[in-house]
Amino acid sequence: MIFKKFFIVVISLFIFNPVFALDKDLGTSKRFNMHMYKQDEQTICNLYSSPITQSTPYRGKNVKLHITNRPQKNHRHKLSINMGINVNTKKPILVMIDDKKYTFFAYKNFIFPYNKDEKRIIRDMRRARKLIIKIYDNNDKLITDEYSLYGLIQAISVIDRACR
């Protein structure tokens, strides 16, 4: 009996604790999925998309482009891309948005734009049709991923309204 009460209390803590709050699906827009969740009492809204083409064999389901809003931290439109493998930081990381080229930096399996370029990159992504990433893995093999940007404007609008 005591074990049963203890078990119910522990399960209740996980269910009703905001740290473990469930995701709220905000829908899809073309190739983008949007969702909102709470983490440590903070609301986070995120959109993500998978590449339409990859030049290497399957690298897992985590290969995704993310744009995230965290209103409590005053973060809007933070771009990150999970490459699914550790990126060679000694080689250039090139991101092309239609005909415009940008360099990014890597941390483990993620690549990020430099802060000074981020607003311009998001603006260019809204106007563009595709984004192409060229990186090297730790074996110096060139990896190219291509993302469709159709539906991005609507997807950003949805996460902006959800996380004000």
Number of C-alpha atoms within 10 A of each C-alpha: 6 7 8 9 10 11 11 11 12 11 12 11 12 12 13 11 13 16 15 15 15 13 12 12 12 17 12 17 18 13 17 21 19 23 20 19 19 17 13 10 13 13 18 21 28 25 26 21 23 21 18 11 12 17 11 11 7 9 11 10 9 14 21 19 20 19 21 23 24 19 15 12 10 8 11 17 19 17 22 18 21 21 25 16 16 16 24 19 16 11 14 14 20 17 22 17 23 15 9 12 14 15 16 20 15 21 12 13 16 19 24 17 21 14 12 8 12 17 16 11 21 20 11 15 21 18 15 17 15 17 21 19 23 16 23 20 17 14 8 12 11 13 16 18 20 19 20 20 20 18 16 25 15 15 24 23 10 20 23 18 9 17 18 13
